[in-house]
Amino acid sequence: MSKTAIVTGGARGIGQAIAVALAGQGFDIVVADIAAEADETLELCKKEEVKARFVRCDVSSKKDRSVLVEKTMKEFGRIDFLVNNAGVSVKERKDLLETDEDSYDRVMNINLKGPFFLTKLVAKQILEQVREHPDRTPMIVNIASLTSYASAISMGEYCLSKTGVSMMTKLFADRLAADGIFVYEIRPGIVKTDMTKTVREKYDQFIGEGGLPIPRWGFPDDIARAVAGLAAGHFLYSTGQVINVDGGFHLRRL
């Protein structure tokens, strides 16, 4: 029986690249996304000769999270890999002192509350599996952000949500380590996706002026390769580890 991976936010961008990379390693794929469909991602995954299914899911919805896990188990009978990738930016960048509660609630519900409770559900399911199959090496990967540690005062709620994801990684890594479930975090930097389209000029200038040690934009495939490296099982004596995929932005330079 093939391993199965759930990738949230897998219909496009970073999530799509991750889903395809995992399919390339032989994982059957469940694409969970709030989008109406994920046909392109499914077709790209199926080219790797694996099964791929789409489940429409709003990760901020308790009902949708339960349905996602139920459908995955019904279709594939197991969950081996969860990638918490789904997330949103702020609708409008504002001065920190102008942050409104509706925006705060929306971002925190999707970026932090949803992944936290989805991970709880999936972890309980995986715990049942590893008791019967202790040879398996299930994993959970959280996609955080350089804003887990870098202040961006025009999008404070986003920074808080990703900082929360970083602590979530530590908490689940600590809780699940003894059960053989590995938890990791990827921190993307400035990645060329739809989410960064509105600030393309700003970041072009930042990179052009030497803001990144590796002087280029990141791409979804950069993130996907990091996830694939974890999935390949090269880090089985590590958990709670943070992998910065940010062109070296996390370095402190004079």
C-alpha positions as CSV (number, residue, x, y, z in Angstrom):
1,M,0.0,0.0,0.0
2,S,1.4,3.4,-1.0
3,K,2.1,6.1,1.5
4,T,-0.5,9.0,1.6
5,A,0.2,12.7,2.0
6,I,-2.3,15.5,2.6
7,V,-1.2,18.9,1.3
8,T,-3.4,21.9,2.3
9,G,-3.5,24.8,0.0
10,G,-2.4,22.5,-2.7
11,A,-4.3,23.9,-5.7
12,R,-1.6,26.3,-6.7
13,G,1.7,28.0,-5.8
14,I,3.8,26.5,-3.1
15,G,1.2,23.8,-2.2
16,Q,1.0,22.6,-5.8
17,A,4.8,22.3,-6.0
18,I,4.9,20.4,-2.7
19,A,2.2,18.0,-3.8
20,V,3.9,17.2,-7.1
21,A,7.3,16.7,-5.4
22,L,5.7,14.2,-2.9
23,A,4.0,12.5,-5.8
24,G,7.4,12.1,-7.4
25,Q,8.5,10.2,-4.3
26,G,5.6,7.8,-4.6
27,F,3.1,9.3,-2.2
28,D,-0.6,9.2,-3.1
29,I,-1.8,12.8,-2.7
30,V,-4.8,14.4,-1.2
31,V,-5.0,18.1,-2.2
32,A,-7.1,20.1,0.3
33,D,-8.0,23.6,-0.8
34,I,-10.7,26.2,-0.5
35,A,-10.6,26.6,-4.2
36,A,-13.4,25.1,-6.3
37,E,-11.1,22.6,-8.0
38,A,-7.4,21.6,-8.2
39,D,-7.4,19.9,-11.6
40,E,-4.0,21.1,-12.6
41,T,-2.4,19.8,-9.4
42,L,-4.1,16.5,-9.7
43,E,-3.0,16.0,-13.3
44,L,0.6,16.9,-12.5
45,C,0.6,14.4,-9.6
46,K,-1.0,11.6,-11.7
47,K,1.8,12.0,-14.2
48,E,4.0,10.5,-11.4
49,E,1.8,7.4,-11.6
50,V,0.2,7.9,-8.1
51,K,-3.3,8.4,-7.0
52,A,-4.4,12.0,-6.4
53,R,-7.7,13.2,-5.0
54,F,-9.1,16.7,-4.3
55,V,-11.1,17.5,-1.1
56,R,-12.5,21.0,-0.9
57,C,-11.6,22.2,2.5
58,D,-11.6,25.5,4.5
59,V,-9.0,24.7,7.1
60,S,-10.6,27.2,9.5
61,S,-13.8,25.1,9.5
62,K,-14.1,22.3,12.1
63,K,-16.5,20.4,9.9
64,D,-14.3,20.6,6.8
65,R,-11.2,19.4,8.7
66,S,-13.1,16.4,10.0
67,V,-14.4,15.6,6.5
68,L,-10.9,15.9,5.1
69,V,-9.5,13.3,7.4
70,E,-12.5,11.0,7.0
71,K,-12.4,11.1,3.2
72,T,-8.6,10.5,3.2
73,M,-9.0,7.4,5.4
74,K,-11.9,6.1,3.4
75,E,-10.1,6.5,0.1
76,F,-6.5,5.5,1.1
77,G,-6.8,3.9,4.5
78,R,-3.7,5.7,6.0
79,I,-2.1,9.1,6.5
80,D,1.7,9.3,6.4
81,F,2.5,12.9,5.7
82,L,0.7,16.2,6.5
83,V,1.8,19.5,5.0
84,N,0.2,22.5,6.7
85,N,0.6,24.9,3.8
86,A,-2.7,26.7,3.4
87,G,-2.6,30.3,4.5
88,V,-3.6,33.8,3.6
89,S,-2.0,37.2,3.8
90,V,-3.7,40.3,5.0
91,K,-6.3,41.7,2.6
92,E,-4.7,45.2,3.0
93,R,-1.4,46.2,4.4
94,K,-2.0,48.8,7.1
95,D,-0.1,50.6,9.8
96,L,0.0,48.3,12.9
97,L,-2.1,50.9,14.8
98,E,-4.9,50.5,12.2
99,T,-5.2,46.7,12.4
100,D,-8.8,45.7,12.7
101,E,-10.2,42.7,14.5
102,D,-12.0,41.2,11.4
103,S,-8.7,40.9,9.6
104,Y,-6.9,39.6,12.7
105,D,-9.6,36.9,13.2
106,R,-9.5,35.8,9.5
107,V,-5.8,35.5,9.3
108,M,-5.4,33.7,12.7
109,N,-8.2,31.3,12.0
110,I,-6.8,30.2,8.6
111,N,-3.1,30.4,9.3
112,L,-2.9,29.1,12.9
113,K,-6.2,27.8,14.4
114,G,-7.0,25.7,11.4
115,P,-3.6,24.0,11.1
116,F,-3.4,23.5,14.8
117,F,-6.7,21.6,15.0
118,L,-6.1,19.7,11.7
119,T,-2.7,18.6,13.1
120,K,-4.4,17.4,16.2
121,L,-6.9,15.3,14.2
122,V,-4.3,13.9,11.9
123,A,-1.9,13.1,14.8
124,K,-4.6,11.1,16.6
125,Q,-5.2,9.1,13.4
126,I,-1.5,8.5,12.8
127,L,-1.0,7.4,16.4
128,E,-3.5,4.5,15.8
129,Q,-1.5,3.6,12.7
130,V,1.9,3.5,14.3
131,R,0.7,1.3,17.1
132,E,-0.2,-1.3,14.4
133,H,2.7,-0.5,12.1
134,P,5.7,0.7,14.2
135,D,8.0,0.5,11.1
136,R,6.3,3.5,9.5
137,T,7.8,7.0,9.8
138,P,5.0,9.5,9.6
139,M,5.7,13.2,9.4
140,I,4.1,16.6,9.8
141,V,5.6,19.6,8.0
142,N,4.4,23.2,8.8
143,I,5.0,26.0,6.4
144,A,5.8,29.1,8.4
145,S,7.5,32.2,7.1
146,L,10.4,34.5,7.6
147,T,7.8,36.6,9.5
148,S,8.0,34.1,12.2
149,Y,11.0,36.2,13.4
150,A,11.1,39.3,11.2
151,S,8.9,42.2,12.0
152,A,6.6,43.5,9.2
153,I,4.5,46.2,10.8
154,S,2.1,46.6,7.9
155,M,0.9,43.0,8.4
156,G,1.1,42.4,12.1
157,E,-1.6,39.8,12.3
158,Y,0.2,37.7,9.6
159,C,3.5,37.9,11.6
160,L,1.6,36.7,14.8
161,S,0.0,33.8,12.9
162,K,3.3,32.5,11.6
163,T,5.1,33.0,14.9
164,G,2.3,30.8,16.3
165,V,2.9,28.2,13.6
166,S,6.6,28.1,14.8
167,M,5.5,27.4,18.4
168,M,3.0,24.9,17.1
169,T,5.9,23.0,15.5
170,K,7.7,22.8,18.7
171,L,4.7,21.7,20.7
172,F,3.7,18.8,18.3
173,A,7.3,17.8,17.9
174,D,7.7,17.5,21.6
175,R,4.4,15.6,22.1
176,L,4.8,13.2,19.2
177,A,8.5,12.4,19.2
178,A,8.3,9.4,21.5
179,D,5.6,7.9,19.3
180,G,7.8,8.0,16.2
181,I,6.0,10.9,14.5
182,F,8.4,13.6,13.2
183,V,7.5,17.3,13.0
184,Y,9.4,19.9,11.0
185,E,9.0,23.5,9.9
186,I,9.9,25.2,6.7
187,R,10.3,29.0,6.7
188,P,10.1,30.3,3.2
189,G,11.5,33.7,2.4
190,I,10.5,36.0,-0.4
191,V,8.8,33.6,-2.8
192,K,7.3,34.5,-6.2
193,T,3.6,33.5,-5.9
194,D,0.2,35.2,-6.2
195,M,0.5,36.2,-2.5
196,T,3.5,38.4,-3.3
197,K,2.3,39.8,-6.6
198,T,1.1,43.1,-5.1
199,V,4.6,43.8,-3.6
200,R,6.7,42.6,-6.6
201,E,8.3,45.9,-7.2
202,K,9.2,46.4,-3.5
203,Y,10.9,43.1,-3.3
204,D,12.6,43.4,-6.7
205,Q,14.3,46.5,-5.3
206,F,15.1,44.9,-2.0
207,I,16.8,42.0,-3.7
208,G,18.5,44.2,-6.3
209,E,20.0,46.3,-3.5
210,G,21.6,43.2,-1.8
211,G,18.9,42.4,0.7
212,L,19.5,38.6,0.2
213,P,22.8,36.8,0.3
214,I,21.4,34.6,-2.6
215,P,20.3,37.4,-4.8
216,R,17.1,36.1,-6.4
217,W,13.5,35.5,-5.6
218,G,12.5,32.2,-4.2
219,F,10.2,29.9,-6.1
220,P,7.7,27.3,-5.1
221,D,10.0,24.5,-6.2
222,D,12.6,25.7,-3.7
223,I,10.1,25.0,-0.9
224,A,9.0,21.7,-2.5
225,R,12.6,20.4,-2.6
226,A,13.0,21.0,1.1
227,V,9.8,19.1,1.9
228,A,10.8,16.3,-0.4
229,G,14.2,16.1,1.4
230,L,12.4,15.6,4.7
231,A,10.0,13.0,3.2
232,A,13.0,11.0,1.9
233,G,13.8,10.2,5.5
234,H,17.2,11.9,5.8
235,F,16.4,13.6,9.1
236,L,15.1,10.8,11.3
237,Y,17.1,11.8,14.3
238,S,15.7,15.3,14.1
239,T,12.4,16.7,15.1
240,G,11.1,20.2,15.6
241,Q,13.8,21.3,13.2
242,V,13.4,24.6,11.3
243,I,14.7,24.8,7.7
244,N,15.1,28.3,6.4
245,V,14.4,28.4,2.6
246,D,14.9,32.1,2.3
247,G,18.0,32.9,0.3
248,G,20.0,33.4,3.5
249,F,17.7,36.2,4.8
250,H,17.9,34.8,8.3
251,L,21.6,35.6,8.5
252,R,22.6,38.6,10.5
253,R,25.0,40.6,8.4
254,L,27.0,43.8,9.0
